[in-house]
Amino acid sequence: MKSKKSRENGTFWLFVMPALFAFCMVQIVPMIMGIYYSFTDWSASAQAKINFVGLANYAKAFQDPTFLHSAQITTIYTIASIILVNLIGFGLALLVTSKIKARNFARAAFFLPNVIGGIILGYIWQFLFNNLFPEIAGALGLTKVLWLANPDLALGALIIVNAWQYSGYIMMIYIAGIQNVPNELLEAAKIDGANAWHRFKSITIPMIMPSFTISLFLTLTNSFKQFDVNISLTGPGPAKLYMGKLINGTELLAQNISNTSLVGRDTALAQSKAIIFFVVLVVFSLIQVRITSRKEVEL
């Protein structure tokens, strides 16, 4: 007769195996195949013979001006988004956890943009940047600026839209952290004569460091992987000259990889770019989590 522990283990694997199998088939197996194909001359043609080419695709990727430019502007976009989204999200969290009226309504209102799909969101803001904002500027006697026609301003538009969409989501994480700060600590510090700023700096910030770890990780990965808003808001973006080649001015890394495969029909090169992208994202994420987790305080 089977022991209770054996039955529990059997039940555990009975429930876990379907999800584990699906994860392996959707994530692990394709990733292993992708790593293999990145060392070949795999093309979109089903009849083409696949040959092993070693590191040729990786060398080609680092010599591709479009990929280098995408890496550059994706880095700028990511840094700006991390700073802006977290500052706004944290500020909103402080606002809606204060004693203001209708704070529950404010939470819902600030979170609402996050539920709008990225494609739809991009088209909405495309109308605003191309039509509404120039008209408002003209009515005020200011110079009309076409944001999406300028590569630098178009990248700024992407950052603004991402901050508008994602800040409400990050706000909810900070709210959870702020509400978990023990009131006893704050009251004790107040009795000891600490003012609001010192309580905030010495108690609230250290106590919500886990929220900072999670929020920074999410904004880092979300910004690096930006795709849908990039497609619908700027498309390939206004053209610009880079390394002597005319390229798409706002093509972030995810879109560059997609275009390399679907437009350029060079699937092996796209796969090598994806592997490079994956490695960079993992390294930066691990560094960020390691740094911020060291500052966390345990109760």
SERO-4910 file (N, C-alpha, C, O; in steps of 0.05 Angstrom, whole numbers):
BEGIN
 pado doro    nc1    nc2    nc3   cac1   cac2   cac3    cc1    cc2    cc3    oc1    oc2    oc3
  Met    A     17    -24      0      0      0      0     18     25      0     37     27     15
  Lys    A     11     43    -17     27     67    -20     24     85      5      3     87     16
  Ser    A     47     97     12     46    115     35     33    141     27     28    147      4
  Lys    A     26    157     48     13    183     43     31    201     27     21    216     10
  Lys    A     57    201     33     76    219     19     77    211    -10     79    229    -27
  Ser    A     77    185    -17     78    176    -45     53    185    -60     55    194    -83
  Arg    A     30    183    -47      5    192    -60      6    222    -64     -4    232    -85
  Glu    A     17    237    -45     18    266    -48     37    274    -70     31    292    -86
  Asn    A     60    260    -73     78    265    -95     66    258   -122     69    273   -141
  Gly    A     51    236   -122     37    229   -147     17    249   -156     14    256   -179
  Thr    A      1    259   -136    -19    280   -142     -5    306   -151    -15    319   -169
  Phe    A     17    312   -138     32    337   -145     41    335   -175     36    354   -190
  Trp    A     53    313   -183     63    311   -210     40    308   -230     43    316   -253
  Leu    A     18    297   -221     -6    295   -239    -15    323   -247    -24    327   -270
  Phe    A    -15    342   -229    -24    369   -235     -2    385   -248     -8    403   -264
  Val    A     23    380   -241     45    396   -252     53    388   -281     60    405   -297
  Met    A     51    363   -287     61    353   -313     49    366   -337     64    374   -356
  Pro    A     22    371   -338     11    384   -362     23    412   -366     30    420   -389
  Ala    A     25    428   -344     37    455   -347     66    453   -354     76    469   -370
  Leu    A     81    434   -342    109    431   -347    114    422   -376    133    432   -389
  Phe    A     97    404   -386     99    396   -414     94    419   -433    109    423   -452
  Ala    A     73    434   -427     67    457   -444     90    478   -444     97    489   -465
  Phe    A    101    483   -420    123    502   -418    147    492   -434    160    508   -448
  Cys    A    154    467   -432    176    456   -447    172    458   -477    190    465   -492
  Met    A    148    451   -486    142    452   -515    141    480   -526    148    485   -550
  Val    A    132    499   -510    129    527   -520    153    544   -515    159    562   -530
  Gln    A    169    538   -494    191    555   -487    218    541   -490    235    550   -505
  Ile    A    222    518   -476    249    506   -475    257    494   -502    279    500   -512
  Val    A    239    478   -514    246    465   -540    251    486   -562    271    484   -576
  Pro    A    233    506   -566    238    526   -586    264    542   -581    278    549   -600
  Met    A    271    546   -556    295    561   -550    320    545   -558    339    555   -569
  Ile    A    319    519   -551    342    501   -559    345    500   -589    367    501   -600
  Met    A    322    497   -603    322    497   -632    332    523   -643    347    524   -663
  Gly    A    324    546   -630    333    572   -639    363    576   -637    376    587   -654
  Ile    A    374    566   -615    403    568   -611    417    552   -633    437    561   -644
  Tyr    A    407    529   -639    419    513   -661    417    527   -688    437    529   -702
  Tyr    A    393    537   -694    390    550   -720    406    576   -723    412    584   -745
  Ser    A    413    588   -700    429    613   -702    458    607   -712    472    625   -720
  Phe    A    466    582   -711    493    574   -721    491    562   -749    510    549   -759
  Thr    A    468    566   -763    464    554   -789    457    577   -809    455    600   -802
  Asp    A    453    569   -834    443    588   -854    413    584   -860    404    588   -882
  Trp    A    399    577   -839    370    572   -841    356    596   -854    360    619   -846
  Ser    A    339    590   -873    324    612   -887    294    606   -885    286    585   -875
  Ala    A    279    624   -896    250    621   -895    240    600   -915    217    591   -914
  Ser    A    257    592   -933    249    572   -953    249    544   -941    269    535   -929
  Ala    A    227    530   -943    225    503   -932    242    483   -947    248    462   -936
  Gln    A    249    489   -972    263    470   -989    294    474   -987    309    458   -997
  Ala    A    302    496   -975    331    502   -974    345    483   -954    334    477   -933
  Lys    A    369    475   -962    384    457   -945    398    474   -923    408    495   -929
  Ile    A    397    464   -898    408    478   -876    438    470   -872    444    446   -870
  Asn    A    456    490   -872    484    485   -868    494    499   -843    484    520   -836
  Phe    A    514    487   -830    525    498   -806    546    520   -814    563    515   -830
  Val    A    543    544   -802    560    566   -810    575    577   -786    589    597   -788
  Gly    A    573    565   -763    587    574   -739    577    601   -729    553    605   -726
  Leu    A    596    619   -724    589    645   -712    585    667   -733    584    691   -727
  Ala    A    582    659   -758    579    678   -780    555    697   -776    557    721   -781
  Asn    A    533    686   -767    509    702   -762    513    722   -740    503    745   -742
  Tyr    A    527    715   -719    533    733   -697    551    755   -706    548    778   -698
  Ala    A    571    749   -722    589    769   -733    574    788   -751    578    813   -750
  Lys    A    556    777   -767    540    794   -785    521    812   -769    517    835   -777
  Ala    A    510    802   -747    492    818   -731    507    843   -719    495    865   -719
  Phe    A    531    839   -710    546    861   -698    557    880   -719    567    902   -712
  Gln    A    555    873   -744    563    890   -766    539    903   -780    542    919   -798
  Asp    A    515    897   -770    491    907   -782    484    934   -770    478    935   -746
  Pro    A    484    956   -786    478    982   -775    450    984   -762    446    998   -742
  Thr    A    431    970   -774    404    971   -764    402    959   -736    388    969   -718
  Phe    A    416    937   -732    417    924   -706    431    941   -685    422    943   -662
  Leu    A    454    952   -692    469    969   -674    453    994   -666    453   1002   -643
  His    A    440   1006   -686    423   1029   -680    400   1022   -662    393   1036   -643
  Ser    A    387    999   -667    365    990   -651    374    985   -622    360    991   -603
  Ala    A    398    973   -619    409    968   -592    414    995   -578    409    997   -554
  Gln    A    423   1015   -592    429   1041   -581    404   1055   -571    403   1064   -548
  Ile    A    384   1056   -589    360   1071   -581    343   1055   -561    328   1066   -545
  Thr    A    345   1028   -562    331   1012   -542    343   1017   -514    328   1017   -494
  Thr    A    369   1020   -512    382   1026   -487    373   1053   -476    367   1056   -453
  Ile    A    372   1073   -494    363   1100   -486    334   1098   -477    327   1110   -456
  Tyr    A    318   1085   -493    289   1082   -487    285   1068   -460    268   1076   -444
  Thr    A    301   1047   -455    298   1032   -430    306   1048   -406    291   1048   -386
  Ile    A    328   1062   -407    337   1078   -385    317   1100   -378    310   1104   -355
  Ala    A    308   1114   -399    289   1135   -395    262   1125   -385    250   1137   -367
  Ser    A    253   1102   -395    228   1090   -386    230   1081   -357    211   1085   -341
  Ile    A    252   1068   -349    256   1059   -322    253   1083   -302    239   1081   -282
  Ile    A    267   1104   -309    267   1128   -291    240   1140   -290    229   1145   -268
  Leu    A    228   1145   -313    203   1160   -315    180   1143   -303    164   1154   -287
  Val    A    178   1118   -311    155   1101   -302    157   1098   -271    136   1099   -258
  Asn    A    180   1093   -261    182   1088   -232    178   1114   -216    166   1113   -194
  Leu    A    188   1136   -226    183   1161   -212    153   1168   -211    142   1175   -190
  Ile    A    140   1166   -235    112   1172   -236     96   1151   -219     78   1159   -204
  Gly    A    102   1126   -223     88   1105   -208     90   1108   -178     71   1105   -163
  Phe    A    114   1114   -169    119   1118   -140    105   1143   -130     93   1143   -108
  Gly    A    106   1164   -146     92   1189   -138     62   1185   -137     49   1195   -118
  Leu    A     51   1170   -156     22   1165   -155     15   1147   -131     -6   1151   -118
  Ala    A     33   1128   -125     28   1111   -101     27   1127    -76     10   1122    -58
  Leu    A     46   1146    -73     46   1163    -49     20   1180    -48      9   1185    -27
  Leu    A     11   1189    -71    -13   1205    -73    -38   1190    -64    -53   1200    -47
  Val    A    -41   1166    -75    -66   1151    -70    -66   1136    -43    -86   1125    -35
  Thr    A    -43   1136    -29    -42   1124     -3    -43   1146     19    -42   1140     43
  Ser    A    -45   1171     10    -48   1193     29    -78   1196     36    -94   1179     28
  Lys    A    -84   1216     50   -112   1220     60   -129   1237     41   -147   1251     50
  Ile    A   -123   1236     15   -139   1251     -4   -167   1238     -8   -170   1214     -3
  Lys    A   -186   1254    -16   -212   1243    -22   -212   1228    -48   -196   1234    -66
  Ala    A   -230   1209    -51   -234   1194    -75   -208   1180    -84   -203   1177   -107
  Arg    A   -192   1171    -64   -167   1158    -71   -171   1131    -85   -154   1122   -101
  Asn    A   -193   1117    -78   -199   1091    -92   -206   1096   -121   -198   1081   -139
  Phe    A   -220   1118   -127   -227   1125   -154   -201   1132   -169   -198   1125   -192
  Ala    A   -183   1147   -156   -158   1155   -168   -141   1131   -175   -128   1130   -196
  Arg    A   -141   1111   -158   -126   1086   -163   -136   1073   -189   -120   1065   -206
  Ala    A   -162   1071   -191   -174   1059   -215   -168   1075   -240   -162   1064   -261
  Ala    A   -169   1101   -237   -165   1119   -260   -136   1117   -270   -130   1117   -294
  Phe    A   -117   1117   -251    -89   1116   -258    -81   1088   -270    -64   1086   -287
  Phe    A    -95   1067   -261    -89   1040   -270   -102   1035   -298    -92   1017   -312
  Leu    A   -123   1049   -304   -139   1043   -328   -123   1042   -354   -128   1024   -371
  Pro    A   -103   1060   -359    -88   1059   -385    -74   1032   -389    -70   1024   -412
  Asn    A    -68   1018   -368    -54    993   -370    -71    971   -383    -60    952   -394
  Val    A    -97    974   -381   -115    953   -392   -120    957   -422   -132    940   -435
  Ile    A   -111    979   -433   -115    985   -462    -93    970   -477    -69    972   -470
  Gly    A   -100    955   -497    -80    940   -513    -60    959   -526    -67    981   -533
  Gly    A    -35    949   -529    -14    965   -539    -19    975   -568    -12    998   -574
  Ile    A    -30    958   -585    -36    966   -612    -56    989   -613    -51   1009   -627
  Ile    A    -78    986   -598    -98   1006   -597    -87   1032   -585    -92   1054   -595
  Leu    A    -72   1029   -564    -60   1052   -550    -42   1068   -569    -43   1092   -570
  Gly    A    -26   1053   -585     -8   1067   -604    -23   1083   -625    -15   1105   -631
  Tyr    A    -45   1072   -635    -61   1087   -655    -75   1111   -643    -78   1132   -656
  Ile    A    -84   1108   -618    -96   1131   -604    -76   1154   -601    -82   1177   -608
  Trp    A    -52   1148   -592    -32   1168   -588    -21   1178   -614    -12   1201   -616
  Gln    A    -21   1162   -635    -13   1171   -661    -31   1193   -671    -22   1213   -682
  Phe    A    -57   1190   -666    -76   1212   -673    -71   1237   -657    -71   1259   -668
  Leu    A    -65   1233   -631    -59   1257   -614    -34   1272   -623    -35   1296   -625
  Phe    A    -13   1257   -629     12   1270   -637     11   1282   -665     23   1303   -670
  Asn    A     -4   1270   -683     -6   1279   -711    -27   1300   -715    -25   1316   -734
  Asn    A    -48   1301   -699    -70   1318   -704    -77   1337   -681    -77   1362   -684
  Leu    A    -81   1326   -657    -90   1343   -635    -69   1362   -625    -74   1386   -623
  Phe    A    -45   1352   -619    -24   1369   -607    -16   1391   -626    -12   1414   -617
  Pro    A    -12   1386   -652     -5   1408   -670    -27   1429   -672    -21   1453   -673
  Glu    A    -53   1421   -671    -75   1440   -671    -75   1457   -646    -80   1481   -647
  Ile    A    -70   1444   -623    -69   1459   -598    -46   1480   -598    -49   1503   -590
  Ala    A    -23   1471   -609      0   1489   -611     -6   1513   -629      1   1535   -623
  Gly    A    -20   1507   -652    -27   1528   -670    -46   1548   -658    -44   1572   -662
  Ala    A    -66   1538   -642    -85   1555   -630    -73   1573   -608    -82   1595   -603
  Leu    A    -51   1563   -596    -37   1579   -576    -16   1597   -587     -2   1611   -573
  Gly    A    -13   1596   -614      7   1612   -627     35   1601   -625     55   1616   -630
  Leu    A     38   1575   -619     64   1563   -617     71   1548   -643     53   1544   -660
  Thr    A     96   1541   -646    104   1527   -670     93   1498   -670     95   1484   -650
  Lys    A     81   1490   -692     71   1463   -693     94   1443   -696    111   1446   -714
  Val    A     95   1424   -679    116   1403   -679    104   1376   -686     86   1367   -672
  Leu    A    114   1364   -707    105   1337   -714    125   1317   -701    146   1310   -712
  Trp    A    117   1307   -678    134   1290   -663    142   1265   -678    166   1257   -678
  Leu    A    124   1253   -692    129   1227   -704    144   1229   -730    150   1208   -743
  Ala    A    149   1253   -739    165   1257   -764    194   1262   -758    211   1262   -777
  Asn    A    201   1265   -733    229   1269   -725    238   1245   -709    226   1237   -689
  Pro    A    261   1232   -717    269   1207   -703    274   1210   -673    266   1193   -658
  Asp    A    286   1233   -665    291   1237   -637    265   1243   -621    261   1232   -599
  Leu    A    248   1259   -633    223   1265   -619    204   1241   -620    189   1237   -601
  Ala    A    206   1225   -641    189   1201   -642    197   1181   -620    180   1168   -608
  Leu    A    223   1179   -614    231   1162   -592    221   1173   -566    213   1158   -548
  Gly    A    221   1200   -563    210   1212   -539    180   1207   -537    170   1203   -515
  Ala    A    166   1206   -560    138   1200   -559    133   1172   -549    114   1167   -534
  Leu    A    150   1153   -558    148   1125   -548    151   1124   -518    137   1110   -504
  Ile    A    170   1139   -507    176   1140   -478    152   1151   -463    144   1140   -443
  Ile    A    140   1172   -474    117   1185   -461     93   1166   -460     80   1163   -440
  Val    A     88   1152   -483     65   1134   -484     69   1110   -465     51   1102   -452
  Asn    A     94   1100   -464     99   1078   -446     96   1086   -417     85   1070   -401
  Ala    A    105   1110   -410    101   1119   -383     72   1123   -376     63   1116   -354
  Trp    A     56   1133   -395     28   1138   -391     13   1111   -387     -5   1109   -370
  Gln    A     21   1091   -402      8   1065   -400     17   1049   -376      0   1037   -362
  Tyr    A     42   1049   -369     53   1030   -350     56   1040   -322     59   1025   -303
  Ser    A     55   1067   -318     59   1078   -291     37   1069   -272     43   1065   -248
  Gly    A     13   1066   -281     -9   1057   -264     -5   1029   -253    -12   1023   -230
  Tyr    A      6   1012   -270     12    985   -261     33    984   -240     31    970   -220
  Ile    A     55    999   -245     77   1000   -226     67   1014   -200     76   1007   -178
  Met    A     49   1032   -202     37   1045   -179     25   1025   -160     28   1027   -135
  Met    A     11   1005   -170     -2    984   -154     19    968   -138     13    961   -115
  Ile    A     42    963   -149     63    949   -135     73    966   -112     78    956    -90
  Tyr    A     77    991   -117     87   1009    -96     66   1013    -74     72   1016    -50
  Ile    A     40   1013    -82     19   1015    -62     20    992    -42     18    995    -18
  Ala    A     23    968    -53     25    944    -36     48    946    -17     46    939      6
  Gly    A     71    956    -27     94    959     -9     90    980     12     96    975     36
  Ile    A     78   1003      5     74   1024     25     54   1016     46     57   1022     70
  Gln    A     33   1001     38     13    992     57     23    971     76     11    966     97
  Asn    A     45    958     69     57    937     87     78    948    106     89    933    122
  Val    A     83    974    104    102    986    124     88    987    151     66    999    153
  Pro    A     99    975    172     86    975    198     81   1003    209    100   1019    211
  Asn    A     57   1008    217     50   1034    228     65   1038    255     70   1061    263
  Glu    A     71   1016    269     84   1018    294    112   1032    292    120   1048    309
  Leu    A    126   1025    270    152   1037    265    149   1067    260    164   1083    271
  Leu    A    129   1074    244    125   1103    237    117   1118    262    126   1141    267
  Glu    A     99   1106    278     91   1120    303    113   1123    323    116   1144    336
  Ala    A    130   1102    325    152   1104    344    172   1125    335    183   1140    352
  Ala    A    177   1126    309    196   1147    299    184   1175    303    199   1194    309
  Lys    A    158   1178    300    145   1204    304    147   1212    333    152   1236    339
  Ile    A    144   1193    351    146   1200    380    175   1208    387    179   1225    403
  Asp    A    194   1195    373    222   1201    378    231   1228    366    254   1236    369
  Gly    A    212   1241    351    218   1267    341    226   1268    311    233   1289    301
  Ala    A    224   1245    297    231   1245    268    208   1259    253    185   1253    256
  Asn    A    216   1277    235    196   1290    218    188   1272    195    198   1250    192
  Ala    A    169   1282    179    158   1266    157    179   1257    137    179   1235    128
  Trp    A    198   1275    131    219   1269    112    237   1247    122    244   1229    108
  His    A    245   1249    147    263   1229    159    249   1202    162    261   1181    158
  Arg    A    223   1202    168    208   1177    169    206   1164    141    208   1140    138
  Phe    A    202   1181    122    201   1171     94    227   1160     85    228   1138     73
  Lys    A    249   1174     91    276   1166     81    287   1142     96    299   1125     85
  Ser    A    283   1142    122    296   1121    139    278   1097    144    289   1076    152
  Ile    A    252   1099    141    235   1076    146    220   1067    121    222   1044    114
  Thr    A    205   1085    108    188   1077     86    205   1066     62    199   1045     52
  Ile    A    225   1081     54    242   1073     31    255   1046     36    252   1028     19
  Pro    A    270   1042     58    282   1015     63    261    993     64    267    970     55
  Met    A    238    998     76    218    977     79    205    969     53    195    946     51
  Ile    A    204    987     33    191    979      8    212    973    -14    205    973    -38
  Met    A    236    967     -6    256    960    -26    248    935    -43    255    935    -67
  Pro    A    235    915    -32    225    893    -49    207    903    -71    208    892    -93
  Ser    A    191    923    -66    174    935    -87    191    948   -109    185    946   -133
  Phe    A    213    961   -100    231    973   -120    245    952   -137    248    955   -161
  Thr    A    252    929   -124    265    907   -139    246    897   -160    254    894   -183
  Ile    A    221    892   -153    202    881   -172    196    901   -194    195    895   -217
  Ser    A    191    926   -186    184    947   -205    206    953   -225    201    956   -249
  Leu    A    231    955   -215    253    959   -233    257    936   -253    263    940   -276
  Phe    A    254    911   -242    256    888   -260    235    888   -281    241    883   -305
  Leu    A    210    894   -274    188    894   -293    191    916   -314    187    911   -338
  Thr    A    199    940   -306    202    961   -325    226    956   -343    226    964   -367
  Leu    A    247    944   -332    271    937   -348    263    918   -370    269    922   -394
  Thr    A    251    896   -363    244    875   -383    222    885   -402    224    880   -426
  Asn    A    203    900   -392    181    910   -409    192    929   -429    184    929   -453
  Ser    A    210    947   -421    221    967   -439    239    954   -461    237    961   -484
  Phe    A    256    935   -452    273    921   -472    256    907   -493    264    905   -516
  Lys    A    234    895   -485    218    879   -502    195    894   -517    179    882   -530
  Gln    A    195    920   -515    174    936   -527    170    930   -556    189    930   -572
  Phe    A    146    924   -564    140    917   -592    114    928   -602    114    942   -623
  Asp    A     92    923   -589     66    930   -600     62    960   -603     52    969   -624
  Val    A     69    976   -582     66   1005   -584     86   1016   -605     79   1035   -620
  Asn    A    109   1004   -607    129   1012   -627    118   1008   -655    122   1025   -672
  Ile    A    104    986   -659     92    980   -686     70   1000   -693     69   1011   -715
  Ser    A     51   1005   -674     28   1021   -681     32   1051   -679     20   1066   -693
  Leu    A     50   1060   -661     54   1088   -658     72   1100   -679     65   1119   -692
  Thr    A     96   1088   -682    115   1099   -701    120   1081   -725    132   1090   -745
  Gly    A    111   1056   -724    118   1037   -746    148   1035   -748    161   1033   -727
  Pro    A    159   1034   -771    188   1034   -774    201   1060   -766    225   1062   -761
  Gly    A    184   1081   -764    193   1107   -756    205   1123   -779    210   1113   -800
  Pro    A    209   1149   -774    222   1166   -794    250   1157   -800    265   1149   -782
  Ala    A    258   1158   -826    284   1148   -834    306   1167   -824    302   1191   -822
  Lys    A    330   1156   -819    353   1172   -812    378   1158   -822    378   1134   -827
  Leu    A    399   1173   -824    425   1163   -834    441   1154   -810    446   1170   -791
  Tyr    A    451   1129   -811    467   1118   -789    488   1100   -800    482   1081   -815
  Met    A    513   1106   -794    536   1091   -805    535   1090   -835    542   1069   -848
  Gly    A    527   1112   -848    526   1114   -877    504   1099   -890    503   1095   -914
  Lys    A    484   1090   -874    462   1074   -885    436   1086   -875    433   1095   -852
  Leu    A    416   1087   -894    389   1098   -887    374   1076   -872    369   1055   -883
  Ile    A    366   1082   -848    353   1061   -831    327   1073   -819    322   1097   -821
  Asn    A    312   1055   -806    287   1063   -792    295   1076   -766    309   1064   -749
  Gly    A    286   1100   -761    295   1116   -738    286   1107   -711    300   1112   -691
  Thr    A    263   1094   -709    252   1086   -683    248   1056   -681    230   1047   -667
  Glu    A    263   1041   -695    260   1011   -695    275   1000   -671    300    997   -671
  Leu    A    260    993   -650    272    981   -626    280    952   -632    274    941   -653
  Leu    A    294    940   -613    306    913   -618    286    892   -626    291    877   -645
  Ala    A    264    891   -611    244    870   -617    233    873   -646    229    853   -660
  Gln    A    228    898   -654    219    902   -681    240    897   -702    234    886   -723
  Asn    A    265    903   -695    287    898   -714    290    868   -719    294    859   -741
  Ile    A    288    852   -698    290    823   -700    267    812   -717    270    796   -735
  Ser    A    243    823   -712    219    815   -727    222    822   -757    216    806   -774
  Asn    A    232    846   -763    235    855   -790    257    839   -805    255    834   -829
  Thr    A    278    832   -790    299    816   -802    289    789   -812    297    779   -833
  Ser    A    271    778   -796    260    752   -804    237    754   -824    238    740   -844
  Leu    A    218    771   -819    194    772   -835    196    789   -860    184    783   -881
  Val    A    211    810   -859    215    828   -882    240    821   -897    240    818   -921
  Gly    A    263    819   -882    288    812   -895    290    783   -902    308    775   -918
  Arg    A    273    765   -891    273    737   -896    299    723   -889    306    702   -900
  Asp    A    314    735   -870    339    723   -861    334    712   -833    341    725   -813
  Thr    A    322    689   -831    313    678   -806    336    670   -787    334    673   -763
  Ala    A    358    660   -799    381    652   -782    394    677   -769    401    676   -746
  Leu    A    396    698   -784    407    723   -773    388    734   -752    398    743   -731
  Ala    A    362    733   -757    343    742   -737    345    726   -711    343    736   -689
  Gln    A    350    700   -714    352    683   -691    377    689   -675    377    688   -650
  Ser    A    399    695   -689    424    702   -674    420    728   -660    430    732   -637
  Lys    A    406    747   -672    400    773   -658    382    768   -634    386    780   -613
  Ala    A    363    749   -636    346    743   -613    362    731   -590    356    736   -567
  Ile    A    381    714   -597    398    702   -576    415    723   -562    417    723   -537
  Ile    A    426    741   -577    441    763   -566    423    780   -548    431    787   -525
  Phe    A    400    786   -558    380    801   -543    373    787   -516    372    800   -495
  Phe    A    369    761   -517    362    746   -494    384    747   -473    379    751   -449
  Val    A    409    743   -482    432    742   -464    435    770   -450    439    771   -426
  Val    A    433    791   -466    436    818   -455    414    824   -434    420    835   -413
  Leu    A    390    816   -441    367    821   -423    371    805   -397    365    816   -375
  Val    A    379    780   -398    384    764   -374    406    776   -357    403    778   -333
  Val    A    428    784   -369    450    796   -354    442    821   -340    447    824   -316
  Phe    A    429    839   -354    421    864   -342    400    860   -320    401    873   -299
  Ser    A    382    841   -324    362    835   -304    374    824   -279    366    832   -257
  Leu    A    393    805   -282    406    793   -259    422    814   -243    422    814   -218
  Ile    A    436    832   -257    451    853   -244    433    871   -228    438    878   -205
  Gln    A    410    879   -241    391    897   -227    379    884   -203    378    897   -181
  Val    A    371    859   -205    359    845   -182    379    842   -160    373    845   -136
  Arg    A    404    835   -167    425    831   -147    430    857   -132    433    856   -107
  Ile    A    432    879   -146    438    905   -133    416    913   -114    421    921    -91
  Thr    A    391    913   -124    368    923   -108    361    904    -85    353    913    -64
  Ser    A    364    877    -89    357    858    -68    376    861    -44    368    854    -22
  Arg    A    401    870    -49    419    874    -27    410    896     -8    417    896     16
  Lys    A    393    914    -17    384    936     -1    358    930     13    348    947     28
  Glu    A    347    907      9    322    900     22    325    895     51    346    885     60
  Val    A    305    902     67    305    899     96    285    878    104    262    878     95
  Glu    A    294    859    120    276    838    130    265    845    157    279    856    174
  Leu    A    239    840    160    226    845    186    234    824    206    225    825    229
***
